[in-house]
Amino acid sequence: MSTPTNEPPSFQGEALPDLSDGLIARLFAEIRRRPVRSLLIAAGTGYLSGGGLSTRVTARVLGTGVQTALRLAIVPLFIDAVERALSNRGGLPALLPSTNNRIHKEMHS
């Protein structure tokens, strides 16, 4: 009967130890390089595995995050579109070219 040891099992002639050693080394290197991100990932994983996804707090946080993301994405696009429309042809929108030509002629006649 063999006695248990604290050493990991050895796999002779297989690539598994090299893969796991490299993976562990990369994991710890990433933790040293970006500790805050690693901590946030661990906290988020614990929150989700603890059943936090179906709580009201999560719904509020996700709702606020979606609203903020939409504001950050939509507002600059809207501003750019308005600026382009106003700067095109002396301040006239470029939506209807025939109407713009008629209005432009009326303004300069």
N, C-alpha and C positions, 0 to 999 in steps of 0.2 A: 504494500500500500504506500502511495506517495504522500509526502507532506506538502501542504500548500505553501507557496512562496509569494513574496511581494513583487516578483519580477514578471513582466508581461511575457506571454508565450512567444517563443521564437519560431519563426517560419523560415526554414532553411530552403534556400533556392527560390524563393518567391519574391515578387515585387511589392507585396503588401506592406512590409515594414518601412521600405523607402517612401512609399506613398503616404503612410500615416505620419511618419517622422517629418516629412516635408510639409504636410498639411498642418500639423501642430506648430511647427516652426513659423510658418506663414501666418497662422492665426495669432500667435503671441507677438510677432513683429507688428502686425496690424494693430493690436491692442496697445502696444507701446507707442506707435506712431499717432494713433487717434484715440486716446482714452475716453474722451467725452462721447464720441459717437458710439464706441463699443459699449459704454455704460447705458446709453439711451436704447441701443438695440436690445441689450439684456433686460432692461426694465420693461420695454415694450413686449418682449417675448414673454416675460413673467406675467404681465398684465393680461395678455391675451390667453395664455394657458391657464390663468386663474379664473377665467370666465368673465373678464371685464368687457368683452366686446358687446355684450347685450345689455349694458347698463345705460342709464340716462346720461351719465357723465360722458360716456363715449359718444352718444348721439349728439350732445351739445358741442363737444370738442370737434367732431367731424363736421357738423353743420357750420360752425364758425370757420373752420379751415376751408371748407368749400366756398363760403361767402367771400372770404379773404382772397382765395385763389382766383375766383371769378373777377373780383374787383381789380386785382393786380393784372389780370390778363385782358379783361374787356375794356377797361377805361383807357389804357394806352392805345389800343386798336381804334377805339372810337375817336380819340383825340387826333390820331394820325389821319383818319379818314376825313374828319372835319377840316383839318389843316390842308390836306390835299385838295379837298373840294373848294375851299376858299382861295387857295393860292392859284388854282387853275383858271386861266383866262381872266385875269383881273378881278378875282373874287366871285366868279360865277361857278356854280357847281357843274361838274362834267357829266351829269346824269342824262340829260337830254340835249344832244348836240344841236339839233335843229332849233329848239327853243332858245338855247344859248346864243346861237348866231343871230336870231331875230332880236333878242333883247340887247345883244351887243351892238347891233346896227342902230337900234332905236336910241341907245344911250349916246352914241357918237354921231348922230345926225343932227 
